[in-house]
């Protein structure tokens, strides 16, 4: 019985392996890859713009809170300001990394 199950399992694996086509020209011509590149290219400026505006508004709000805080709350408010600046830098870096990775694999974002 165990041998029969192993034979069926191996046969199914072989059928799956043979059933997938091989892409000799690479994956760049697939509609899924092209669509994903287009989606990333279209979403990148929107993400940067929204992230920048939210970071700016949050930075202004937290700066006002820092100025209005008493002496005991100022260090915590200052830490929140730096967290906001760090988030804005992180958003920019993530977009740069995605652009670099897609460019490395021969894609182009924004075209």
C-alpha positions in Angstrom: 0.0 0.0 0.0 2.8 2.4 0.9 4.6 1.7 -2.4 1.4 2.4 -4.3 0.9 5.8 -2.6 4.6 6.7 -3.3 4.1 5.7 -7.0 1.0 7.8 -7.3 2.7 10.8 -5.6 5.7 10.6 -7.8 3.5 10.3 -10.9 1.6 13.4 -9.9 4.8 15.3 -9.3 6.1 14.3 -12.7 2.8 15.3 -14.4 3.0 18.7 -12.7 6.6 19.2 -13.7 6.0 18.3 -17.3 2.7 20.3 -17.4 4.4 23.7 -16.9 5.8 25.3 -20.0 9.4 26.5 -20.1 10.0 30.1 -21.1 13.1 30.2 -23.2 12.9 33.9 -23.8 12.5 34.8 -20.1 9.5 36.0 -18.2 9.7 39.6 -19.3 7.2 39.0 -22.1 4.5 37.6 -19.9 1.4 39.8 -19.4 1.6 39.2 -15.6 5.1 40.6 -15.5 4.3 43.6 -17.8 1.2 44.4 -15.8 3.0 44.2 -12.5 5.7 46.6 -13.8 3.0 49.0 -15.1 1.2 48.8 -11.7 4.4 49.6 -9.8 5.2 52.4 -12.2 1.8 54.0 -11.8 1.6 53.5 -8.0 5.1 54.8 -7.2 4.5 58.5 -7.7 1.1 58.3 -5.9 2.7 56.5 -2.9 5.5 59.1 -2.8 3.1 62.0 -3.0 0.7 60.7 -0.4 3.5 59.6 1.9 5.1 63.0 1.6 1.9 64.9 2.3 1.0 62.7 5.3 4.5 63.0 6.6 4.5 66.8 6.2 1.1 67.2 7.9 2.1 64.8 10.7 5.4 66.6 11.1 3.7 70.0 11.4 1.2 68.6 13.9 3.9 67.0 16.0 6.0 70.1 16.0 3.1 72.1 17.3 2.6 69.5 20.0 6.2 69.7 20.9 6.1 73.5 21.2 2.9 73.4 23.3 4.2 70.6 25.6 5.5 71.3 29.1 9.1 70.4 30.0 8.4 66.8 31.0 6.6 65.9 27.8 9.1 67.6 25.4 11.5 64.6 25.0 8.6 62.3 24.1 7.2 64.9 21.6 10.7 65.3 20.1 11.0 61.6 19.7 7.7 61.5 17.8 9.0 64.2 15.4 12.1 62.1 14.7 9.8 59.0 14.1 7.9 61.0 11.5 11.1 62.1 9.8 12.3 58.5 9.8 9.0 57.3 8.3 9.3 59.8 5.5 12.9 58.7 4.8 11.8 55.1 4.8 9.0 55.7 2.3 11.5 57.3 -0.1 14.1 54.5 0.4 11.5 51.8 -0.3 10.5 53.4 -3.5 14.2 53.7 -4.5 14.9 50.0 -3.7 11.9 48.8 -5.7 12.9 50.9 -8.7 16.5 49.6 -8.4 15.3 45.9 -8.2 13.0 46.2 -11.2 15.7 48.0 -13.2 18.2 45.4 -12.3 16.0 42.7 -13.8 15.6 44.6 -17.0 12.3 46.3 -16.3 11.5 50.0 -16.3 9.2 51.9 -14.0 7.3 54.9 -15.1 7.5 54.4 -18.9 
